Amino acid sequence: MFPRQAKGLLDFCMAALCLWAAYHHTPAGALVRKATAWATGTRSTARPLLAYYDGVSGTSLSAPLVAPDVPLSRALTDAEALAWGTHLALKGAQAKARKPALELAAELGIPAASLLDSQAGPVAARGLHTALSKDFPGAEARLTALFAGRVPARYALERVAAEGGAPTLERLSGQLPPGFEDASVGAAQALALATAFGLAWPVHESARVTSPFGERYHPVLGRRKLHTGVDLGVPVGTPVVAVADGVVRRASEDAVNGRVLVVDHGRGVTTAYCHNSELLVKVGQRVSRGERVAHSGNTGRSTGPHLHYQLELAARPMDPLKFRTALRSVAKGAAP
């Protein structure tokens, strides 16, 4: 096959290695993986990777995600987090997508405008969830009813029950009649936002934020660019922990992210941990909230020891500081 068998085999192996590296660790490769995942209906890790390269995240969602104006002063219960997620999703939704929730509020004597108010909104949203709890006991079924209406949601719930299995938001959305795409998006965003309020912090609480989320002058590239996470100034070797239960979708190294982990927490929530000195988990591994997953470092495109921590909701980068409610020092093995 090769004129000089040994050299030819070595060249072939090197070429294959270069193709593998390009496929997994470049923006072009990430685009190919996204296209392949779309065509085959499978899950891809390309979105978080592209978000960090480009400062944006490809998504087809029609409504923007709205974060709290300021971080909340205390940790939320699950019911409060769901109410906050519902309120914020309604604020970002288009008028058509809001209509079923506003009509339900009027039916129950809740001022419709209060659902969109920064102060009264979470309380009003919790009232809607309470009113729906008898007919729709599961949180995902209630969100479907809030954004699609009682009748379509009940039909979807009955169809899922007839097929057997859990009434997840994905399965319920698949049973909604045509024309309810915006309702499915709104419900998914509410669930992702609610989940984000329950996340812990990846390093010790005293770690200083050296670069916040948002537009900044990039210290390496020399131009303004969206910083899609927060940089936490910690020494090399600081324990990094998973902020919630999840599955490791990426555990590798490249010239930009350094040694990087991407963890999928479900419900449209993923987190990324970049520039580590050591990775302690592998792709496909299940991790628990507070489990040590890496040691921080200074690898990749970095100007000093730190952890780049990134939060994505429905494939869009969000400011993790907006969801850092109170102090949640639950990180097992984290430095005190």
Disulfide bonds with the S-S distance in Angstrom:
none
